[in-house]
Amino acid sequence: MKFLGYVLRNTARNPIRSTLTIASVAISLFLMTMLVTYLAINNEVRGTVKAYNRIITMSSQGFAQPVPIAEVARIGAMEGIEAASPLLWYGGKYQEETLAFAQFGIDGDTIFKIYDEYSIPPDQLKSFQQDRSGCVIGRKLSAERNLKIGDRIPLKGDIYPFDMNLTVRAIYDGPENRDLRACWFHWEYLEEGLKRDFKGKGAGNAGAVVAKCEDGDSIPSLCKKIDTLSLNSDSPTRTQSEEAFLKMFSEFAGDLRVLIRNVGLAVVFSLLCVSGNAMAMALRERTREVAVLRAIGFGKLLILFLVLAESVFVAVLGGVVGSIGSKFLFDFFDVSRYSAGFLPFFYVSWTTALAGLAVAATIGLLSGIVPAALAVRNSVIDGLRKVV
C-alpha cells in the first residue's frame, strides 16, 4: 500500500493509452467468457439429464429423414419402457417474429410422464388433453410474450405447409436449467391437418421418439434392441441416451472445445502483445525517471515490482470490466430468450468470471516482465543521459 499512489499516478499519466489497453482486455475477456460459458452450460445440461433415464430415437440418416409414427407405439410397448412420445419439430413463425421459439408435436397423454421434472396444474393438463388444438407453453414464454390461458397462438408453417391456430390450455414450469420457452401441441392436430388439406404430404412423421426407461441400467440394452428391430426396415433408427443425444447435437457445429481453446489462446497472446506494447511505451517515456529512482536508492527489485504492479493493475481493471462485468450483465439480461430453445438458460458462474479475472492478472504479469527487466538493466548514467 505504501507505493499505491505512485502506481495509480503512473497509470493515469497517459489516460488515453491506459483506457484503450483496459478496453482491449475487457472486450477480449468478455467474448472469451461467453464462449467458455456456452461450453459450461452444455456440460451442465448433459450432466443433469442423466438422472431422468430418457432415450431418444432418430433416423440413422439424421434429422432430415423422418422416423415413422409407428415407432412410437412399438417402442412404448417394449418391456422396460414406461412411456414414449413423438417429438416433432414444427418450426412455425409466430406473428412477425423472425426467430421462432421451440414448437414440438407430442403425445399429450405421455409427455409429462416422460419429462416428469416439469410441473403443470392437473386441471390445466386435463384441459390440454381434451382440446385437440390446445397447447402447453413454458413459464418464460408465457411471461415474455404476455400469453395467458385461453389466448390464441397462430403459427405459420415453414417446414410443414399446414398453418396451426393453437389455444393456450396450460403453462408448465420446471428447473431453471430446462427449456421453459417451448410450445407443445398435440401431434394429431398437425397430422389431421396435413391429411385433410394437403393429401397427407408430410404426414406419418414422428420427428424423433423420446421415451422414459424404468431404470438407467437398461438404457444400453434397450437402445440396441430398438435399433436391431428396425435394422432391416425402410427406416433404420439410431437410439441413444438423452445425454449422448445432446452431446451429438452440440457437436454438429464442429469440435467446439478445440475451437474455443484455440480462440482463447489467440486472445491471450494478442492481449499479451497489446499490454506488453503499452508497458514498453510507458517505460520508454520514463527512462530518466527510473534512473533517478535508482540514483536515490530504489533497488532493482523494487522498481521491477512497481512496474509489474502497474501492468497487473491495468490488466485486472480490464478483467473486472470484461469478466466480472459479464457476470452481472447476464444475471440481469437473459440472452437465452433469443436462442430459439438452443440454450435453455445462460448465466456466467462465479467460477468462470473469477477464472477470467485470473487470466487478466496473468496477462498483466507476463506483459510487464520484459519491459520492466529492460528498464532496470540500464545504468543510472545511461538513463540520465537519455532524452526521450
Protein Blocks (a to p, Z undefined) as FASTA:
>chain_A
ZZmmmmmmmmmmmmmlmmmmmmmmmmmmmmmmmmmmmmmmmmmmmmmmmmnopacdddfk
bjklccdfklmmmmmmpghiabdcddddfkpaehjbfbdcddddddfklmmmmmmmbccd
fklmmmmmmmmkbccddfklmmmnopaehiacddddfklmcdcddddfbdcdddfkbcfk
bccddfklmmmmmmmmnnopoihiahiacdddfbfklmmmmmmmmmmmmmmmmbdcdddd
fklmmmmmmmmnopfklmmmmmmmmmmmmmmmmmmmmmmmmmmmmmmmmmmmmmnopafk
lmmmmmmmmmmmmmmmmmmmmmmmmmmmmmmmcfklmnnomambdcddfklmmmmmmmmm
mmmmmmmmmmmmmmmmpcfklmmmpcZZ
